Amino acid sequence: CARGTVRAALKELINEGFIVSKKSIGHFVSLSRKKLTIKPSFGKKGYQKFQVVNDLSPTQKQLEGFKQLDITKKMLDDKFGYRFIKTYINGEEKPFTVIHSFLNTSVFENVDEEKLSKSLSAFLVQENIRIVKRREFALMQTIDQHIAIKLMVGLKTQVPVVYSEMVDNKGNIVEAAIQYYLPNEFSMSKEIKY
């Protein structure tokens, strides 16, 4: 992604009041905007790569992001034992979104990897889990090397990152996730119906 494209996207987000820029520090979600919602704009839908990585440990940077949702390392270590990475690829064979997902294994009887690899929503329906709430926290973040490689961008690139949790009707956090977007694949609007 070209530096000019990223700067234009950041400028637009600043102008709309979604983020603030602090010189020599970075870009942050604006606290003055109460309702911040996110929706990836997939455009030409391609396919996804699904990889189970149960030894995936959150980095210190990721743990800092999860703190915004009151999710701690201890919670992730104790309850979220099933972990996977999904990389969405467009029709031009280029990645545009990478998701690190941590599932709360105490909520599931078993994990059907085939169903899960196709659709988390279908998997949740199969398991009779009703999602009633999703909380999200978004920020611009300099990504680590392994994400830069997956998104095919340069090191030290800043991209929109969304930390989220899905909560079921029993109050369990079913999934904690980190979503990394290419700036041109990121939109600040969404509609979710449960």
MARFI-779762 format. One record per residue (C-alpha): residue number from 0; z, x, y. Coordinates in Angstrom, 3 decimals, padded with zeros to 6 digits, always signed. Each point is the difference from the previous one (the first is absolute). Example, Ala and Ser with C-alpha at 12.3 -4.5 7.8 and 13.67 -1.06 7.14 Angstrom:
MARFI-779762
+-------+----------+----------+----------+
| numar |       up |     east |    north |
+-------+----------+----------+----------+
|     0 | +007.800 | +012.300 | -004.500 |
|     1 | -000.660 | +001.370 | +003.440 |
+-------+----------+----------+----------+
This chain:
MARFI-779762
+-------+----------+----------+----------+
| numar |       up |     east |    north |
+-------+----------+----------+----------+
|     0 | +000.000 | +000.000 | +000.000 |
|     1 | -000.989 | +001.431 | +003.351 |
|     2 | +002.719 | +000.908 | +002.486 |
|     3 | -001.679 | -002.184 | +002.642 |
|     4 | +000.166 | -003.029 | -002.290 |
|     5 | +003.713 | +000.524 | -000.594 |
|     6 | +000.673 | +000.473 | +003.720 |
|     7 | -001.934 | -003.177 | +000.835 |
|     8 | +001.990 | -001.955 | -002.605 |
|     9 | +003.297 | +001.372 | +001.309 |
|    10 | -000.980 | -000.821 | +003.576 |
|    11 | -000.837 | -003.573 | -001.012 |
|    12 | +003.342 | -000.391 | -001.795 |
|    13 | +001.835 | +001.402 | +003.054 |
|    14 | -001.898 | -002.309 | +002.377 |
|    15 | +000.875 | -003.028 | -002.134 |
|    16 | +003.671 | +000.999 | -000.009 |
|    17 | +000.263 | +000.575 | -003.745 |
|    18 | +000.874 | +003.691 | +000.211 |
|    19 | +001.337 | +002.452 | +002.561 |
|    20 | -000.912 | +003.647 | +000.402 |
|    21 | +002.581 | +002.681 | +000.637 |
|    22 | -001.537 | +003.272 | +001.125 |
|    23 | +000.518 | +002.867 | -002.459 |
|    24 | +001.813 | -002.345 | -002.409 |
|    25 | -002.484 | -002.582 | -001.287 |
|    26 | -000.795 | -003.693 | -000.063 |
|    27 | +002.531 | -002.696 | -000.884 |
|    28 | +000.058 | -003.755 | -000.482 |
|    29 | +000.940 | -001.719 | +003.245 |
|    30 | +003.370 | -001.705 | -000.148 |
|    31 | -000.996 | -002.410 | +002.773 |
|    32 | -002.485 | -001.760 | -002.290 |
|    33 | +002.107 | -002.157 | -002.272 |
|    34 | -002.638 | -001.377 | -002.391 |
|    35 | -002.007 | +002.839 | -001.440 |
|    36 | -002.209 | -001.010 | -002.903 |
|    37 | -002.428 | +002.037 | -001.992 |
|    38 | -003.101 | -000.773 | -002.043 |
|    39 | -002.375 | +002.497 | -001.477 |
|    40 | -003.614 | -000.741 | +000.824 |
|    41 | -001.799 | +000.915 | -003.204 |
|    42 | -003.563 | -000.632 | +001.218 |
|    43 | -002.309 | +000.859 | -002.892 |
|    44 | +002.243 | -000.445 | -002.985 |
|    45 | -000.365 | +002.759 | -002.514 |
|    46 | +002.470 | +000.789 | -002.740 |
|    47 | +003.384 | +001.531 | -000.478 |
|    48 | +001.359 | +002.930 | -001.949 |
|    49 | +003.311 | -000.760 | -001.691 |
|    50 | +002.332 | +002.776 | -001.094 |
|    51 | +003.468 | -000.411 | -001.536 |
|    52 | +002.274 | +002.724 | +001.356 |
|    53 | +003.522 | -000.835 | -001.149 |
|    54 | +001.243 | +003.418 | +001.109 |
|    55 | -001.266 | -000.666 | +003.550 |
|    56 | +002.861 | +000.886 | +002.313 |
|    57 | -000.029 | -001.110 | +003.628 |
|    58 | -000.213 | +002.823 | +002.511 |
|    59 | +002.576 | +000.391 | +002.762 |
|    60 | -002.526 | -001.462 | +002.459 |
|    61 | -000.513 | -003.037 | -002.251 |
|    62 | +003.764 | -000.503 | -000.360 |
|    63 | +000.309 | +000.008 | +003.803 |
|    64 | -002.596 | -002.792 | +000.148 |
|    65 | +001.742 | -002.017 | -002.704 |
|    66 | +003.268 | +000.203 | +002.006 |
|    67 | -001.597 | -002.469 | +002.450 |
|    68 | +000.086 | -002.536 | -002.858 |
|    69 | +003.502 | +001.044 | -001.153 |
|    70 | -001.453 | +001.468 | -003.202 |
|    71 | +001.842 | +003.157 | -001.052 |
|    72 | -000.839 | +002.843 | -002.377 |
|    73 | +002.814 | -001.198 | -002.272 |
|    74 | -001.550 | -003.480 | -000.186 |
|    75 | -003.397 | +001.500 | -000.829 |
|    76 | +001.504 | +002.295 | -002.647 |
|    77 | +002.217 | -002.688 | -001.588 |
|    78 | -002.271 | -003.084 | -000.017 |
|    79 | -003.607 | +000.936 | +000.741 |
|    80 | -000.978 | +001.824 | -003.187 |
|    81 | -003.608 | -001.114 | -000.300 |
|    82 | -002.171 | +001.820 | +002.537 |
|    83 | -003.732 | +000.089 | +000.538 |
|    84 | -002.641 | +001.051 | +002.491 |
|    85 | -003.037 | -002.113 | +000.863 |
|    86 | -002.903 | +001.502 | +001.902 |
|    87 | -002.551 | -002.487 | +001.336 |
|    88 | -003.575 | +001.316 | +000.078 |
|    89 | -002.800 | -001.643 | +001.992 |
|    90 | -003.619 | -000.558 | -001.045 |
|    91 | -000.908 | +003.413 | +001.400 |
|    92 | +002.448 | +001.703 | -002.399 |
|    93 | +002.428 | +000.854 | +002.813 |
|    94 | +003.729 | -000.720 | -000.175 |
|    95 | +001.417 | -002.146 | +002.794 |
|    96 | +003.518 | -000.966 | -001.084 |
|    97 | +002.633 | +001.651 | -002.205 |
|    98 | +003.074 | -001.938 | -001.136 |
|    99 | +003.139 | +001.474 | -001.574 |
|   100 | +001.762 | -002.872 | -001.743 |
|   101 | +003.530 | -000.032 | -001.404 |
|   102 | +000.780 | -003.005 | -002.235 |
|   103 | +003.514 | -001.237 | -000.693 |
|   104 | +000.067 | +000.234 | -003.797 |
|   105 | +003.154 | -002.130 | -000.282 |
|   106 | -002.085 | -003.033 | +001.077 |
|   107 | -002.626 | +000.307 | -002.769 |
|   108 | +000.263 | -000.520 | -003.738 |
|   109 | -002.911 | +002.379 | -000.543 |
|   110 | -002.773 | +001.531 | +002.059 |
|   111 | -003.560 | -000.953 | -000.969 |
|   112 | -001.845 | +003.025 | +001.378 |
|   113 | -003.428 | -001.536 | -000.531 |
|   114 | +000.857 | -003.117 | +002.016 |
|   115 | +001.890 | +002.056 | +002.584 |
|   116 | -002.924 | +002.400 | +000.450 |
|   117 | -002.271 | -002.910 | +000.938 |
|   118 | +002.327 | -002.010 | +002.235 |
|   119 | +003.679 | +000.172 | +000.874 |
|   120 | -000.142 | -003.699 | +000.986 |
|   121 | -001.386 | -001.033 | -003.405 |
|   122 | +002.629 | +002.124 | -001.712 |
|   123 | +002.798 | -001.683 | +001.993 |
|   124 | -001.350 | -003.461 | -000.882 |
|   125 | -000.126 | +000.992 | -003.689 |
|   126 | +003.640 | +001.093 | +000.236 |
|   127 | +000.992 | -003.282 | +001.760 |
|   128 | +001.186 | +001.876 | +003.081 |
|   129 | -000.275 | -001.962 | +003.231 |
|   130 | -000.248 | +002.142 | +003.135 |
|   131 | +001.521 | -001.733 | +003.033 |
|   132 | +000.201 | +002.780 | +002.566 |
|   133 | -001.721 | +003.220 | +000.938 |
|   134 | +001.389 | +002.382 | +002.610 |
|   135 | -002.108 | +002.751 | +001.496 |
|   136 | +000.484 | +002.915 | +002.326 |
|   137 | -003.052 | +001.840 | +001.378 |
|   138 | -000.390 | +003.281 | +001.807 |
|   139 | -002.476 | +002.790 | +000.590 |
|   140 | +000.963 | +002.933 | -002.177 |
|   141 | -001.342 | +003.466 | -000.754 |
|   142 | -000.785 | -000.120 | -003.689 |
|   143 | +000.908 | +002.482 | -002.707 |
|   144 | -002.573 | +002.110 | -001.806 |
|   145 | -000.241 | -002.199 | -003.129 |
|   146 | -000.783 | -003.098 | +002.107 |
|   147 | -002.475 | +001.942 | +002.157 |
|   148 | -001.813 | +000.998 | -003.193 |
|   149 | -000.028 | -003.581 | -001.341 |
|   150 | -001.313 | -001.399 | +003.330 |
|   151 | -002.383 | +002.948 | +000.436 |
|   152 | +001.254 | +000.846 | +003.492 |
|   153 | +001.222 | +003.219 | +001.566 |
|   154 | +003.545 | +001.248 | -000.207 |
|   155 | +002.276 | -001.073 | +002.837 |
|   156 | -002.035 | -003.193 | +000.482 |
|   157 | +001.931 | -002.936 | +001.415 |
|   158 | -000.694 | -003.328 | -001.696 |
|   159 | +001.553 | -003.473 | +000.067 |
|   160 | +002.727 | -000.186 | -002.651 |
|   161 | +001.676 | -003.251 | -001.060 |
|   162 | +003.326 | -000.067 | -001.823 |
|   163 | +000.587 | -003.365 | -001.664 |
|   164 | +002.177 | -001.943 | -002.365 |
|   165 | -000.630 | -003.238 | -001.884 |
|   166 | +002.977 | -002.233 | -000.752 |
|   167 | +000.099 | -002.726 | -002.660 |
|   168 | +001.679 | -003.418 | +000.171 |
|   169 | +003.162 | +001.501 | -001.568 |
|   170 | +000.339 | +002.588 | +002.772 |
|   171 | -001.139 | +002.971 | -002.104 |
|   172 | -002.202 | +002.635 | +001.583 |
|   173 | -002.871 | -000.082 | -002.481 |
|   174 | -002.145 | +002.729 | +001.520 |
|   175 | +000.453 | +002.728 | +002.581 |
|   176 | -003.302 | +001.497 | +001.121 |
|   177 | -001.546 | +002.504 | +002.370 |
|   178 | -003.560 | -000.692 | +001.095 |
|   179 | -002.130 | +002.663 | +001.681 |
|   180 | -003.120 | -001.224 | +001.834 |
|   181 | -002.960 | +001.669 | +001.592 |
|   182 | +000.247 | -001.073 | +003.669 |
|   183 | -003.298 | -001.917 | -000.076 |
|   184 | +001.241 | -002.011 | -003.029 |
|   185 | +003.205 | -001.156 | +001.691 |
|   186 | +000.511 | -003.275 | +001.830 |
|   187 | +003.099 | -001.365 | +001.722 |
|   188 | -000.406 | -003.590 | -001.178 |
|   189 | +000.566 | -001.827 | -003.245 |
|   190 | +000.758 | -003.235 | -001.696 |
|   191 | +002.023 | -000.099 | -003.196 |
|   192 | +000.653 | -003.235 | -001.837 |
|   193 | +002.493 | -000.135 | -002.861 |
+-------+----------+----------+----------+
